[in-house]
Amino acid sequence: MTREVRVAGSTIGDRIKQARQQAGMTQPELAKACKWASQGRVSNYERGLREPKSGDVALLAKALDVSESWLWTGEDGGGNVTQLKQRRTIDGNAELVDHEFIEGDEPLRPDEVMLPMFREVEFAAGDGCTQVIENHGAQERFSLPRLSRAGVQPENAALAVAKGDSMVPAITDGATIGIDKGCRGVIDGKIYALDHDGMLRVKRLYRLPLNRVRVVSENDEEYPEEVYSLAAPDAPKILGRVFWWENFD
């Protein structure tokens, strides 16, 4: 028998977050209950950066003691949808839980820092064209010792989510990557995050004469090598070197 759920959010990520907060769980606690290595997967699901797999939804539903159908659709076959728990009441009106982008509910520890996220967003014209921007309100906590070991200054660090299978097996679809914005010079064979005409790409780069660069995918059978002159208008813009990534199952 699942416990009662409250008013559904507009997305599955909203509902995961609502159910987690109503269960009194932090993101790390929910990840542990689902037997996941880190809270990053929970954060990505809640913020809509990844679409949950059916198996993960089943794990979440069990850990949060809600029905899978409610997580998927916001509707529950048992008809047990009740009102969202109020955070507090102001002048008799319920204040709902605010939408948040910060990963984790617990206070920031001395050995952590909040890092901005790179993401693709659509231009205001709505014509399907995108641009790569930093932050846009999204942040995620990250380990300061990990930054120190990688030789990355906190003010130069940012995060992003890799899309597609072009870098498999090194970096899988949906992996969270760490980007050192202070390292934009090409070091042969290193992985870089690129803004390529509004598309966020992750590739290995190699220098060539005449200010050209080879853009190489791990999955080179499906994604052939590309060559660009860095001075050309169609060349990718280097956002920074990828110093860390975390793959998910």
N, C-alpha and C positions, 0 to 999 in steps of 0.2 A: 504494500500500500504506500503510494508516494504521498509526501506531504503536500499541502495546498500551495499552489503557486499564485503569483500576483499578476497584476496587469502586464501584458506582454509589451516588450520594446518593439521597435520597428524592424529590427534585424535579429538574426540568431545571435550575433555578438552581444547585442543589448540584453537579450534574455539570459545568456550565459552569465553576464556580469550581474544582472539583477538576482538571479538564483544564487550565485556565489555570495553576494553581499547579504542576502536574506538568510543564508546558511551560516553567516558569521565566519566565512573562510577568506584567507588571503589568497592571492594567486599562487604563491609557493605551496601553500597547504593543499590547494586544489590539484596542482600539478603532481604533488606527492601522492594524493589519493588516487590519481589516474595512472600512477607509476610511470610518469614522464620525467625525463632527466632534469628539466628546468622549467621555470615559469614562463619562458618565452612563448611556448605554444599557446598557453592560456591567453597571454597578452595579445598575440596575433589574432586569435579567434575573436576576442572581445572587441578589438579595434577594427575588425573587418579586413585585416591584411591577408588572411587565409580563409578559405572555405573549409569548414570541418568535414572530415570523412565520416561516413556512417558509423564506423567502429569507434571513432573518438566521441561522437555524440552519445553513443551508448554508454561509454565510460563516464562521460560528464553527467549524464542523467542519473546514473547509479550513484556517483559520488555526491551529487547535489540533492538526491532524493526527489527528483521531479521526473515527469514522463518525457520520453524521447519526442513524442508528437508535439508537446508544448514547446520544446526547444526548437524544433524544426519550423513550426508554423505559428506558434503563439496561441494555438487552440488545443484544448484537452478533451479527449473523448469522454472522460468521466465527468465533465462539467464542473470541475472543482477549481475554476479560476476565480480568485477573489481579488480584493483591492491590494494595490502595491503598498507595502509597509511605508508609513510616513517617516521621514527623517525628523521633521519637527513641524509644528503648525504655527502659521503667522496669520493673525487676524481671522482665525477660523478656517483658513485655506491650507490644504495640504501642500507641502513643498516636496516634490519628487526628488529622487536621487539624481544629482547632476551627472551629465555625460562627462567622463574624464578620459584623458589620453595617457595619463601617467601610469606606468606599470607598477603594480604593487600598492597596497593601501598603507603599509607600515611606514613610519617616518624613514627618511633617508639616513643611512648609517654613515659614520665618518669615513668609511672606506668605499663609498659609492658616490657617483655623480650622475646627474640626469643629462642624457645626450639627445640632441635633435635627430629627427628622422628625415632622410631624403625620400621623396615619393613622387610618382607621376600624378599630375592633376590635369584635368581638361581645361582648355581655355574657356573664358567666359562666353565666347561666341557659340559654344555648344556644337561645334562642327566635327568633334571627334579628335581634333588635334590636341596634343598634350605638351606639357612642359615639366621639367624636373625642378622641383623646388625643395628647399630645406625647411624642415620643421612643420609649418602649416598647423601648428598647435599640438603636434605629436611629440612626445618624449618617452624615453625608456631608461630605466636605471641601468648602470653598468659599473663594473668593478674598477676602482682606481688602481689597485695592484696589477690587474691585467693590462691596463693602459701603460703602466710604468714598465712592465716586462716587455711590452711591444715597443717601447720608446716613443709613445704617442702622447703629446700634450693634450690635456682634457679639452682645451679650447679649440683644438684642431680635429677632434673626434666627432663622428656622426655615425648613424646607423641607417640601414635600409633593408628591404626584403627582396631577395633575388627571385626572379620569375623565369619560368621555362626550364628546359633541360639542356641548354647549350653548354653548361659547365659541369654536367654530370660526367664522372662520379665525384669530382672534387666538391662541387657546390650544387646541392639539389634544389628543386623547385620549392619555394617557400622558406628557404634558409635565411636566417638573420645574419647580416654581414656588418663588420665594423670597418669604417673608412677613415683613413688618415688624410685629412684635407691639406695637411702641411707637406705631403709628399706627392707632388704632381709630376716630377721629373721621371722619365721612363727608365726603369731598371729592368733589363732584359729578363723575361720569364716571370715577372711578378704579375699579380692579378690586380686590376684596377676597376673602379666604378666609373662609368662613362655616361655623360649626357649626350645622346646622339639624336639630335633633332627632336628633342622632347621625349625620347625613350631612355629609360634607365637600363643600361647594359653592364654586364660584368664579364671581363675578358682578360686574357693574358696579352701583354704587349711586348713587342721586340722592336728595337730601334733599327732603322735603315738609313743609308746615306740620303742626302738632300732633304733632311727634315721630314722623312717619311717614317711610318710606323706600321708594323704588322699587327693585326688584331686577330687573335687566335682563340678558338673555343676548345674546351676539352673534348666535347663531342664533335670532332672534326669531320666525321662521316656525314652528319646531317647539316653541319654548319661550316661551310668552307672558309678558309682563311681570307681575310680582307686586308687591303693595303690602302693607306690614306696618306696624303701630305697634310701635315698638321696645320699648314697655312691655308689649306683649301676650305671653302665655305661649307662643304659637306662633311668635313672631318669631325669626329667625335670630340667633345670637350672632356678633358680628364678632371673628374671630381676629386680623386684621391686614390691612394693605394689601399687595397683591401688587406687589412692586417689580421683579421679574425673572422671566422664564420661558425655558425652552429646549425647543423643539419637536423631535420626532424624526420621521423619515420613516416 
